[in-house]
Amino acid sequence: MSELRSKLQDKRSGRNASAPASRPAPPPTPRAEVKRTREEHGQLPGSEQWIPSSAGEKAPRVTELELRDVSFWYDTATGVVPAVERFSLQIAKGEFVSMVGPSGCGKSTVLRLMAGFLHPCEGAVYDESVLVSGPDWRRGLVFQRPELYPWLTVEGNVAFGPRMRGLPRAECFSRARHYLELVKLWEFRRKRPYELSGGMQQRVAIARALANEPHVLLMDEPFGALDALTRERMQDELRQIHARTQCTVVLVTHSVEEAVYLSSRCVALSDRPAQIIAEHPIRLGNGDRDGSGREIKASAPFVALRERIMDHIWH
């Protein structure tokens, strides 16, 4: 804590001599250059990872989102509150990553740093090797509560993002129809949000985020306010949406069971300030993912992995 206070004092006074040396972040890369490089070489510089393919060969995997040595602290009236400390994480295109950890450990802060709503005190966040400097349609965020516009119809809510980007009206409402059909709510397009159930409102919120066709979908406890049965149905729908869209997803949740059920990788965080204490690839076989959600969650491989992750969090 004393080190954080010292860093904050140095930042206020413009001094950095007493701060420990840190790796300088590379300069932002113009998106046009990233696109050109990607088209010419089929990958992004510095973002290639090698993972086994189904044929047993090695295939390139492109990093969609990266946090490099990120630290963040809140400057409050009562002092400095550290939230995230030296946090590094790479998320590949099309991956579904869940972050779990104790309540108040900094999970939501990490998500807001990814979204660009908060700026790191140290380190940097990159979206396809481009420095994240603020919110952007390329990273859609779904909150714990739907936060829909009550004066707009369901269709108007979903079309809102593309309209604010200046896309043609026909395209905006074409996207709205496509994603409302995806979440099975097209027949409710003329309704107002208050006329829908909690689960239906959250599906509208997901459709609204997807309508911008973001590179990354960030989800902050999206099912936390729902009853248990609705939550399980929403988990199944999210699995189907991810399978159809292949969008990169980062989910913050308190439920380890939910993380294992939905994710291709689960990241366990420490108490505040948030640090990664373990990463678990979810490698359940196809047979382990067949059947109903309840059957999957009761299977021996699923239970063993869930308990292993729980041990990391609680010990």
C-alpha positions as CSV (number, residue, x, y, z in Angstrom):
1,M,0.0,0.0,0.0
2,S,2.8,2.4,0.8
3,E,4.3,1.7,-2.6
4,L,1.0,2.6,-4.3
5,R,0.7,5.8,-2.3
6,S,4.3,6.7,-3.4
7,K,3.4,6.0,-7.0
8,L,0.3,8.2,-6.8
9,Q,2.2,11.1,-5.2
10,D,4.9,10.8,-7.9
11,K,2.1,10.9,-10.5
12,R,0.6,14.0,-9.0
13,S,3.9,15.8,-8.8
14,G,5.1,14.7,-12.2
15,R,8.0,12.8,-10.7
16,N,8.8,9.2,-11.7
17,A,12.4,8.8,-10.6
18,S,11.3,6.8,-7.5
19,A,9.0,4.5,-9.5
20,P,10.3,1.1,-10.5
21,A,11.4,0.8,-14.1
22,S,8.6,-0.7,-16.2
23,R,8.6,-2.1,-19.7
24,P,7.6,0.7,-22.1
25,A,4.5,0.1,-24.1
26,P,4.8,0.0,-27.9
27,P,3.3,3.0,-29.7
28,P,-0.3,2.7,-31.0
29,T,-0.5,1.1,-34.4
30,P,-2.9,2.7,-36.9
31,R,-5.8,0.4,-37.6
32,A,-5.2,0.7,-41.4
33,E,-1.7,-0.6,-40.9
34,V,-2.9,-3.5,-38.7
35,K,-5.4,-4.4,-41.4
36,R,-2.8,-4.2,-44.1
37,T,-0.4,-6.3,-42.1
38,R,-3.0,-8.9,-41.3
39,E,-4.1,-9.2,-45.0
40,E,-0.5,-9.6,-46.2
41,H,0.7,-12.0,-43.6
42,G,-2.5,-13.6,-42.3
43,Q,-1.7,-12.6,-38.7
44,L,-0.8,-9.6,-36.5
45,P,2.8,-8.8,-35.5
46,G,3.6,-10.1,-32.0
47,S,0.2,-11.7,-31.6
48,E,0.8,-15.2,-32.8
49,Q,0.5,-18.2,-30.5
50,W,0.8,-21.8,-31.4
51,I,-1.7,-24.4,-30.3
52,P,-2.3,-28.0,-31.4
53,S,-4.9,-28.3,-34.1
54,S,-7.3,-31.2,-34.4
55,A,-5.0,-32.8,-37.0
56,G,-2.1,-32.8,-34.5
57,E,-0.3,-30.0,-36.3
58,K,0.4,-26.5,-35.1
59,A,-1.9,-23.6,-36.2
60,P,-1.5,-19.9,-35.6
61,R,-3.9,-18.3,-33.2
62,V,-4.4,-14.5,-33.3
63,T,-4.5,-12.5,-30.1
64,E,-7.7,-10.4,-30.0
65,L,-7.2,-8.7,-26.7
66,E,-4.2,-8.3,-24.4
67,L,-3.5,-6.8,-21.0
68,R,0.3,-6.1,-20.4
69,D,1.4,-5.6,-16.8
70,V,-1.7,-3.6,-16.0
71,S,-2.1,-2.0,-12.6
72,F,-5.0,0.2,-11.5
73,W,-5.8,1.9,-8.2
74,Y,-8.7,4.2,-7.1
75,D,-7.8,7.5,-5.5
76,T,-10.5,8.0,-2.8
77,A,-11.0,10.5,-0.1
78,T,-9.7,8.1,2.4
79,G,-6.6,7.0,0.5
80,V,-5.4,4.8,-2.4
81,V,-7.4,1.6,-3.0
82,P,-5.5,-0.9,-5.2
83,A,-7.8,-2.9,-7.5
84,V,-5.5,-4.6,-10.1
85,E,-1.8,-5.3,-9.8
86,R,0.6,-6.4,-12.7
87,F,-2.2,-8.1,-14.6
88,S,-1.2,-9.8,-17.9
89,L,-3.6,-11.8,-20.0
90,Q,-3.9,-12.7,-23.7
91,I,-7.2,-13.6,-25.2
92,A,-7.3,-15.3,-28.6
93,K,-9.9,-14.6,-31.4
94,G,-13.0,-16.6,-30.9
95,E,-12.1,-17.7,-27.4
96,F,-14.6,-17.7,-24.5
97,V,-12.7,-16.7,-21.3
98,S,-14.3,-16.5,-17.9
99,M,-12.8,-14.7,-14.9
100,V,-13.8,-15.9,-11.4
101,G,-12.7,-14.8,-8.0
102,P,-13.9,-13.6,-4.6
103,S,-16.4,-10.8,-4.4
104,G,-14.7,-7.4,-4.6
105,C,-11.4,-8.8,-6.0
106,G,-11.3,-6.5,-9.0
107,K,-13.0,-8.6,-11.7
108,S,-15.3,-5.8,-12.9
109,T,-12.4,-3.3,-12.9
110,V,-10.4,-5.6,-15.2
111,L,-13.5,-5.8,-17.5
112,R,-13.8,-2.0,-17.6
113,L,-10.1,-1.6,-18.4
114,M,-10.7,-3.9,-21.3
115,A,-13.7,-1.9,-22.4
116,G,-11.8,1.4,-22.2
117,F,-14.0,2.9,-19.5
118,L,-11.0,3.0,-17.2
119,H,-7.4,3.7,-18.1
120,P,-4.5,1.7,-16.5
121,C,-2.4,3.5,-13.9
122,E,0.5,1.3,-15.2
123,G,0.7,-1.0,-18.2
124,A,-1.5,-1.0,-21.3
125,V,-4.5,-2.8,-22.9
126,Y,-4.4,-3.7,-26.6
127,D,-7.2,-4.6,-29.1
128,E,-5.6,-6.4,-32.0
129,S,-2.2,-4.8,-31.2
130,V,-3.8,-1.3,-31.1
131,L,-3.7,0.6,-27.8
132,V,-7.1,0.9,-26.1
133,S,-7.6,4.6,-25.3
134,G,-11.3,4.7,-24.7
135,P,-14.7,3.0,-25.3
136,D,-15.1,1.6,-28.8
137,W,-17.8,-0.3,-30.7
138,R,-15.3,-3.1,-31.3
139,R,-15.7,-4.0,-27.6
140,G,-19.3,-4.5,-26.6
141,L,-20.3,-4.6,-22.9
142,V,-23.3,-6.3,-21.3
143,F,-24.0,-5.2,-17.7
144,Q,-25.4,-7.2,-14.8
145,R,-28.7,-5.3,-15.4
146,P,-30.1,-4.8,-18.9
147,E,-29.9,-0.9,-18.8
148,L,-32.3,-0.6,-21.7
149,Y,-33.8,2.7,-22.9
150,P,-37.4,2.6,-21.6
151,W,-38.8,5.0,-24.2
152,L,-37.6,2.8,-27.1
153,T,-39.1,-0.4,-28.4
154,V,-37.1,-3.6,-28.2
155,E,-36.2,-3.2,-31.9
156,G,-35.2,0.4,-31.3
157,N,-32.9,-0.6,-28.4
158,V,-31.1,-3.1,-30.5
159,A,-30.7,-0.8,-33.5
160,F,-29.5,2.1,-31.3
161,G,-25.8,1.3,-31.4
162,P,-25.5,1.0,-35.2
163,R,-27.6,4.2,-35.6
164,M,-25.3,6.1,-33.4
165,R,-22.4,4.9,-35.6
166,G,-24.1,6.5,-38.6
167,L,-24.8,3.3,-40.4
168,P,-27.7,3.4,-43.0
169,R,-31.1,3.0,-41.4
170,A,-31.9,-0.1,-43.5
171,E,-28.7,-1.8,-42.2
172,C,-29.4,-0.8,-38.6
173,F,-32.8,-2.4,-38.6
174,S,-31.6,-5.4,-40.6
175,R,-29.1,-6.1,-37.9
176,A,-31.8,-5.6,-35.2
177,R,-33.9,-8.2,-36.9
178,H,-31.0,-10.6,-37.3
179,Y,-29.9,-10.5,-33.6
180,L,-33.5,-10.4,-32.2
181,E,-34.1,-13.6,-34.2
182,L,-30.9,-15.0,-32.8
183,V,-32.1,-14.5,-29.2
184,K,-35.6,-15.6,-30.2
185,L,-37.3,-12.2,-29.5
186,W,-38.3,-10.9,-32.9
187,E,-42.0,-11.3,-32.2
188,F,-41.6,-8.9,-29.2
189,R,-39.9,-6.2,-31.3
190,R,-42.7,-3.7,-30.8
191,K,-42.8,-4.1,-27.0
192,R,-41.2,-1.7,-24.5
193,P,-38.6,-3.1,-22.1
194,Y,-40.9,-2.9,-19.1
195,E,-43.3,-5.3,-20.8
196,L,-40.7,-8.1,-20.8
197,S,-39.5,-10.4,-18.1
198,G,-36.0,-10.1,-16.6
199,G,-34.6,-12.9,-18.7
200,M,-36.1,-11.4,-21.9
201,Q,-34.7,-8.0,-21.1
202,Q,-31.2,-9.4,-20.7
203,R,-31.5,-11.2,-24.1
204,V,-32.4,-7.8,-25.6
205,A,-29.3,-6.4,-23.9
206,I,-27.1,-9.1,-25.5
207,A,-28.7,-8.6,-28.9
208,R,-28.1,-4.8,-28.6
209,A,-24.4,-5.5,-27.9
210,L,-24.1,-8.0,-30.7
211,A,-25.8,-5.6,-33.2
212,N,-22.6,-3.5,-33.3
213,E,-20.9,-6.7,-34.4
214,P,-18.0,-6.2,-31.9
215,H,-14.8,-8.0,-32.0
216,V,-15.1,-8.8,-28.3
217,L,-18.2,-9.2,-26.1
218,L,-17.5,-8.3,-22.5
219,M,-20.1,-9.6,-20.0
220,D,-20.2,-8.4,-16.3
221,E,-22.2,-10.9,-14.3
222,P,-25.0,-10.8,-17.0
223,F,-27.2,-13.4,-15.3
224,G,-26.5,-12.5,-11.7
225,A,-29.9,-10.8,-11.1
226,L,-31.9,-13.7,-12.6
227,D,-33.6,-16.6,-10.8
228,A,-31.9,-19.9,-11.0
229,L,-34.0,-21.5,-13.7
230,T,-33.9,-18.5,-16.0
231,R,-30.1,-18.3,-15.4
232,E,-29.6,-21.9,-16.6
233,R,-31.7,-21.2,-19.7
234,M,-29.7,-18.1,-20.5
235,Q,-26.5,-20.0,-20.1
236,D,-27.7,-22.5,-22.8
237,E,-28.7,-19.6,-25.1
238,L,-25.3,-17.9,-24.6
239,R,-23.5,-21.2,-25.6
240,Q,-25.6,-21.3,-28.8
241,I,-25.0,-17.6,-29.6
242,H,-21.2,-18.1,-29.2
243,A,-21.3,-21.2,-31.4
244,R,-23.2,-19.3,-34.1
245,T,-21.3,-16.0,-34.0
246,Q,-17.8,-17.2,-33.0
247,C,-17.4,-13.8,-31.2
248,T,-14.7,-13.5,-28.6
249,V,-16.3,-13.4,-25.2
250,V,-14.9,-12.4,-21.8
251,L,-17.3,-13.2,-18.9
252,V,-17.0,-12.1,-15.3
253,T,-19.0,-14.4,-12.9
254,H,-19.1,-15.5,-9.3
255,S,-20.2,-18.9,-10.4
256,V,-17.4,-21.4,-11.1
257,E,-20.0,-23.8,-12.4
258,E,-21.2,-21.2,-14.9
259,A,-17.6,-20.5,-15.9
260,V,-16.7,-24.2,-16.6
261,Y,-20.0,-24.8,-18.5
262,L,-19.6,-21.8,-20.8
263,S,-15.9,-21.3,-21.3
264,S,-12.9,-22.6,-23.3
265,R,-10.7,-21.2,-20.5
266,C,-11.2,-20.1,-16.9
267,V,-9.0,-17.6,-15.2
268,A,-9.0,-17.6,-11.3
269,L,-8.2,-14.3,-9.6
270,S,-6.8,-13.6,-6.1
271,D,-8.3,-11.3,-3.5
272,R,-7.9,-7.6,-4.2
273,P,-5.8,-6.3,-5.8
274,A,-6.6,-8.7,-8.6
275,Q,-3.9,-11.0,-9.8
276,I,-4.1,-14.2,-11.8
277,I,-3.5,-17.2,-9.6
278,A,-4.4,-20.0,-12.0
279,E,-5.6,-20.5,-15.6
280,H,-7.6,-23.6,-16.5
281,P,-8.2,-24.7,-20.1
282,I,-11.6,-26.3,-20.4
283,R,-10.8,-29.5,-22.3
284,L,-14.0,-31.5,-21.8
285,G,-14.5,-33.9,-24.7
286,N,-17.4,-33.6,-27.0
287,G,-19.1,-36.5,-25.2
288,D,-18.8,-34.5,-21.9
289,R,-20.6,-31.5,-23.6
290,D,-23.4,-33.5,-25.1
291,G,-26.8,-33.8,-23.4
292,S,-28.7,-31.2,-21.3
293,G,-27.0,-28.6,-19.2
294,R,-27.9,-30.5,-16.0
295,E,-26.4,-33.7,-17.3
296,I,-23.2,-32.0,-18.3
297,K,-22.9,-30.3,-15.0
298,A,-23.4,-33.6,-13.2
299,S,-20.7,-35.5,-15.2
300,A,-17.5,-36.6,-13.4
301,P,-15.1,-34.6,-15.5
302,F,-17.1,-31.4,-15.1
303,V,-17.4,-31.8,-11.3
304,A,-13.7,-32.6,-10.9
305,L,-12.7,-29.5,-12.9
306,R,-15.1,-27.3,-11.0
307,E,-13.8,-28.4,-7.7
308,R,-10.2,-27.9,-8.8
309,I,-10.9,-24.3,-9.7
310,M,-12.7,-23.8,-6.4
311,D,-9.7,-25.0,-4.5
312,H,-7.5,-22.3,-6.2
313,I,-10.0,-19.6,-5.2
314,W,-10.5,-20.7,-1.6
315,H,-6.9,-21.7,-0.7
